[in-house]
Amino acid sequence: MTPAAPASGGKVYLLGAGPGNVDHLTVRGQQVLRQADSLIYDALVDPRLLAQLSAACDTIQVGKRGGQPSTPQSEISQLLVDQCQQGKQVVRLKSGDPFIFGRAAVEIQALKAANCDFEVIPGVSSALAAPLLSAIPLTDPALSHGFGVFTAHNLQTLDWATLANLETLVLLMGGRYLGDICHQLQIHGLRGETPVAIIHWASQPQQRLWQGTLLSIAQLTKGERLSPCIIVIGEVIRLREFLSPTVPSSSANIAKALTRKIILATRAAGQSSSFTTLLSRQGATVIELPALEIRPPSSWAALDQALEHLSGYDWLVLTSANAVTFFLDRLLAQGLKADFIPTSYVADALVEEFPVPLPGLRLLFPRVETGGRDVLVKEFTAQTATVTEVAAYESGCPQAMASGAAAALQQGQVNAVTFASSKTVRHFIQLMAAQFGEGWRGLLDGVAIASIGPQTTQACYDCLGRVDIEATTYTLEGLTEALVQWANHG
């Protein structure tokens, strides 16, 4: 009997996300995320992983967390089949590696039964990564000739006598059962002085480590929320003090101000985000939300005509990076140098500090086609300067919210959202309403609103009713500093 053909065009990728942090996702993993039509993902993955997705990708969280409601495995398997049979490229994103306590076998059986095409993509297991990132070697010529990896999900199924004889033991999903684990190992012959390390949120900015012994570790962690964690037991833990990186006694020892903060940064689509770099250097996890699309104006005619008669103007006024970029691209030249830059990056300061008398001057003003502020033109004109406005670019709202940003907001993971222009505020609201409907405002409860300067702040008050953080220097560096101060005093 000839088997039926696979579901037309559809394919499921069972992808290992690694220990959590986006930095440990494989290159192949990045490729399939970017081409995904549908993402079905576990808990514990870095929200920045979802930033790899296209805006059109559907996201469905099915993560299993101990003691919390979770999607039944049968429903997850059927969901994969249904999405694949619709012809979609489906990514099933799993924490760690799909074949290490990832329940991939059940899902593969369902896919094969439905004749769905699939591919399994490995990930770095947290069982391996967490000890390494904590300077704990799982093997050592003298202290550990091998190691065992087990799940503590069901303690009754474990052969404790065998586990107690292993030189190094790694346990996943054991935070709630730490006392029982230590007790069982001791009554089966393991010395109470045996070292124990608990690694919480391995690879993430909020990673923590507790180190003790089978006798002391439960008391050391009393009252702490350990999940998610990796438990390592064995003499190799004593090597940490020799293998940990040596950090000079300098500012490198100071905790970064934005560690454990998730910042949603609105920006223009397609533009590199130096702001993300600034925030990341302060320890923040940054999720970028394109809230502005920069594109050419509806017609180049006015700018082209102005370029042909540049000698007829006394000054060229450029008030945004986009205007500079589009103007220079159209001019097909490099090295145009500004003759004057105001001390404060707002239009009002440009008028107040203009270096020569304005009466009688002819000013060429390439700018956004629609939606820009009129204050500059009004002030120049009031002082009898002649201003020629030409459209150099246009900005608009993206069609849909980025999947990673939507998921982080919906899961309550975001600590702050930043705005660098009035338009990003208005577009953010459009995207929120389209994504979440009338209840979108509730998702911002407890989320700090951060503004780059007075005009953006006014837009935040008009549209959101509040501003919690405002830069005193109206630059991305100034906004970063304001966030650092907020975190330090929060």
N, C-alpha and C positions, 0 to 999 in steps of 0.2 A: 504494500500500500504506500503510495507516495504521500509524504507529509504535506500539509497545507502550507501555503506561502506565508511568510511573516506579515504582521500588520503593516499595511502600506505606509512607508515613510517614517513610521514611528520607531523610536528606540529609547531604551531606558539605560541610563548610566548610573551604576551603583558606585558612588564616589566617596572615598575616605577624606574627611576634612582635615585630618591630622589632630593634634592635641587641642586645637581651638584657635590659636592665633593665626591670622591670615598669612603671616610670614612663613608658615610651615606648610602651606598648600603647595602641591606639586604643580609643575608647569602644565602637565596634561589636565589637571584639575581646573586650572584657570581657563584653559581652552574650552572645556565642555560647559563650564558655567556661563561663559560669554555667549554660547550658541543655544542656551536652554530656552525652550518655550514654557516650561513648567518646572518649578523647583519644589520638591517635597523633602523637608529637612527636619533633622533632629534638633533638640535643645543643645545648649552648651557650645554652639559654634559662634565664632567671632562675627558680630554684625557686619564687619567690613567685608566678609566673604560675599554677602548679598549685594554689595556695591559692584561686584563683577558682573551682575546680571544686566540685561537690557531692560529698559523701562517697560517693555511689553510683556515681560516674563511674569507668569502667575506664580505666586508663592503660597505654599500651604505648610504650616508647621504641624508636625505630628510627633514631636519629641516626647520621650518618656523620661519622667523625673520621679524618683522614689517618693512615695507618699502623696503624690499629686495625681489628679485625673489625667489620663493619657488616652491616645487613640488606640483602639484594639488592633493587634497585628493583622488580623484578617481584613480589617478595613483599609489598612495601609497597603496591603498586597493588592486588593481589588482596585484601589485608587491608581496604583501604578499601571495595572492592566488597562483600566479605562482610559487613562491619559495617553498611553501608548497607542491604543486602538483608534484614537482620534487623530493619529498621524503626527503627534508632537514629539519633540526632542525633550525627554524627561530626565532630570537629574535627581536622583535619590541621594541626598547629602547626609552622610552618617559621620558621627564623631569618630575620631581615631581612624582605624582601618576596618573596612567592611567585614572582613573575615575574622576579626578578633572581638568576640561577644557582640557582633553587630547584627545578628539575626538575618544576615543576608541570604542564608540558605532557604529560609521559608519564602522569601520574596522571589528568589530565583525559581523555585519550584512553581510558584503561581505564574510567573512570566512564561516559563517553558510550557506549562499546561495550556496557556492561552496563545502559544506560538508567537510570543512577542520577542523582538530582537533586543538584546541587552549586552552590556559590557561592564566588567568590574574593574575599577581603577583604584589601586592601592593608596593608602594614606599612612602617615607616620602614627603609629599607635602611641597613645598617652602612656601605656605601660613601659615603653622604651624612652619616650621623650621626657617625661616628667623627672625621672631620676637623673638623666643626663643634664637637663636644665638646672638641676639642683646640685650638680657636681658629685653625683653618686654613681659610680660605675657598677653595673650589674654583674660583671665578671672581673676577676683579678687572679693573677697567677698564684697568689698565696691564700687569699681569703674567700674566693668564690670561683669554683670551676664550672659553675652553671647556675641557672636560676629558673624558677617556675612562676608562671603567671596564672592567676585564678580570679574568678569572680566571687565576691562574698554575698552575692544576691540570695543564695540559699545555703546557709552554713551546714545544715544537716546532711547535705550531699558530699561534703568534703571529707577526705581521708586524712584526719588530723595527725595521725601517727606518721604518715608519709611526709606531710607538709613540715612537720617539726624536724625532720631529718635533712631538709633542703638547706643548702648554705645561704641562699638568698631567695627571698619570697616577695612577690609583688601581688598585691590584692587590689582589685578594682571594685567600686561600688560598696565599699566597706565602712564608710564614715559612721553610719548609724549603729554598726555592730562592733565598734572598736574594742569595747570591754570584753565582749564574748570571744573575739578573736584572740586577744592577749591571754585570756583565761584558758582557752582550749590548747593553745600552743604550749603553755607552761605545764598543764597537767599531762601533756603527752611528751614531756621531757626537755623542752627548750628552756634554757636558763633565763631567769627573770632579768638579768643584766644585758640580755641581747638588745642591741640598738634597734630603734624603730624611728622611721621618719614618715611624716604625713605631709604630702604636697597638695596644697589646695589651689584650684584654678591654675594648673600648670600651663605655662607659656603666656598667660594673660598678664596685663599690667598689675592686676590685683593678686598675683601669685604670692602665697605665704607658705612657710615651712615650719613645722614643729618637730623637734628632735628630742627623743627621750629613750626609754627602755620599755620592755614589756611590763615592768613593774610600775613605771612612772607616767607613761604617755597618756593614759586615760585621765589622770589627775591634771596633767599639764594642759590638756585641751578641754577641760570641763567648762561647759557653758559656751564653747565655740561652735559655730556652724561649720562642719567639716566638708559637707558635700558641695560640689564634686571634688573628690580627692583620690589620690593614689597612695597606698600604704606600702612602704618598703621595709622589710625586716631582714636584718643580717649584719654581719661584722663589716661589710664594705661601707656602711654608712660612716664609719670612723675615718674613712679616707677623705671626707668632705673638706676637712680643714687643710688638707694638703693640695687638693685639686681645685678649690674655689679660686676664681680669678683674683689676682692681687690688684686692689684699687688704691691709687695714691690717696693720701690724706688731703683731699681738696674738696672743691664744690661737688665733685662727682659722687661724694658720699651723701649729699643732701637729697632727700626725697623730692621727686619732681612734683610740682604743685598740682598738676592736672591728672596725676595717676589715679586710676579707678573712675575717671570721668569720661562719659561718652558724649561727645559734642556733635550735634547735627549742624553742618556748615552749608548754608545755602550759597550757591555760586552760579556763574554762567556756564551753561552746558558746553563741553568741548574745550574749556580753557584749563590750563594747568593750574593747580591750586598750591601756590606758595603758602597760603594760609594753613593748609593741611600740614605742611612741613613744620611750620612754626608751632602749631598746636601739638604735633606728635613729639617734638623735641621737649615739650613740657610734660610728656607722659600720657597725653590724652589719647583715647581711641576716637578717631574721627570718621564719621559717616558723611560723605558728600551728597548733597541734594541739589542737583541742577534745578534752579528755579528761574532761569533766564536763558533764553536762546538769543545769541547775537548773530545777525545775518545781514547781508547787503541790503541797502535801501531799495525801495520799489523801482527807483530809476537813478542812474548815475549822471543824468544830464546836467543837473545844477552844479554838482561838484566838478565835473569835467569842464564846464564852461568857466568856473572860477579858477581852475588850475591853468587854463589857457591865458588868464589875465592876472596872474599872481602879482605882477609888478604894479598893478593898480591898487594894491592894498598896502596899508602901513603896518598892520599887525595880523598875525595868524593866531587865533585863539583856540587852544586845544584843552578841554577840561576833563577828558577821561582817557583811560588807556585804550579803550575801543576806538575812540576818535583818532588817536595817534596811529593805531595799527591800520585802520582802514584808509586813513588819509595817505600814509606812507605807501601802502600797497598800491593805491591808485596812482600815486605820483611816480611809482617805479623808481624810487631813489632811496638812498640811505644817507644817514649822517645829518639829518635836519636837527638842529640844536635849538632848544628853547632859549629865548632871550630873557624870559622872566618867569619865575615860578613863585607863587605867593607862599608865605610862611605857614598859612593854614589852608588845608585842602578843601575849601568850600567856595562856592561861586561868589559869595558876598565878599570874601577877603580879596578875590581877584580884582574886584572893582575898587575896593578901599585902598589897596596897595599898588595899583597900577603905576608903573614907574615914570610915565610921562603924562602931561595934560591930555585929557580925552577930547575936548572940543575940536571938531573938525577931522578927527581921525577916521580912516576907513578900515573896518575890521572884518576879516573873513572868519566865520565861525562854523566849522564842520561839526555836526552834532547828531544826536539820535533823531530819527525821523519823526517819531511821535512820543509823547509822554514826558519830555524833558521839562525842567523848570524854566520859567520865563524871567526870573529875577535878573539874570545877567543881562539879557537883551534890554529889559526895561531900564536898568540902571545906566548902561552905556548910552542908550538913546536919550535918557533924561539929561545926560551931560553933553548932548549934541554930537556924539559920535555916530557914524553911519555903520550899521551892522548888516552884513550879508550872511544870512543863515542858509547852509546847504546840508542836505541829508547825506551823512557819510556811512551810517549803519542804521539798523533797526533792531529792536529787542522785543521779544515776545515770551509768552509762557509756554513751557514744554507741554506736550499733549498728555503726559502721565507722570505720576510721581515715581521716582526710582524705587525699585523693589526693596532694596536694602534699607532705605530710609523709612519706607512704609512699615516694614516688619519691626524695626527697632522702636518706632513710635507706638505701634500697636501692642508690643510686649512691655511697654513701660521702661525701656532700657535707657532712654535719652535723658541726660542731665541738663543740657543747655542747647539752644538753637541760636545760631548767629545770623545776622543780617548785615550786609555791606552796602545796601542801597535800598531806597524806598520801593523800587520795583520788585525786588526780591521778596519784600514783605507781602505785597499785594498778590504776587504770583504764588507764594507759599500758601496763602489762604485759598486761592483757587484750586491748587493741587490737593490741599487737605479736604476741601468740600467735595471734590470729585472722587477722592479715594475713600473717604470715611462717611460722607453724608452729613446730616445735620448735627450729629454728636461729636464732630471733630474737635471742638474746643475742649472737651473733657480730656482728650489725650495730652493736652498741654499743662494739665494740673501738675504742679511740682516741677515743671520744666522751666529753667531760667531763660529769659529772653534777652539776648545780647545784641547791642547796636553799635555800629561803627562811628556814629556821629549824630548831630542835632536833627538833620533832615530825616534820616532813617529812624531816629527815635520818635519823631512826630508821627511818622507813618505807623510805627508800632503802637503808639497810643491810640491813633485813629482806628486802626484795624484790629488790634489785639487787646487794647485797654490797659497795657502796662509795658514797662521796660524795667528789667532787673539789673542790667549791666550796660554801661555806656563808656566807650573809649574817650579818654581826654585828649589823646592825639589821634586824629582821624585817619589812621592808616591801619593796615592789617597787623602790623607790629603793635600798634597802640591797642587794638582790640584783643590781641593775645595777652598783653600785659594786664588789661582789665579783667580778663578771665582768670588769670593767675591770682590777682588780688581777691577776686570773688571766691576762688577755691581756698585760699589761705585763711579767709575770714568766715567761710561758710560753716 
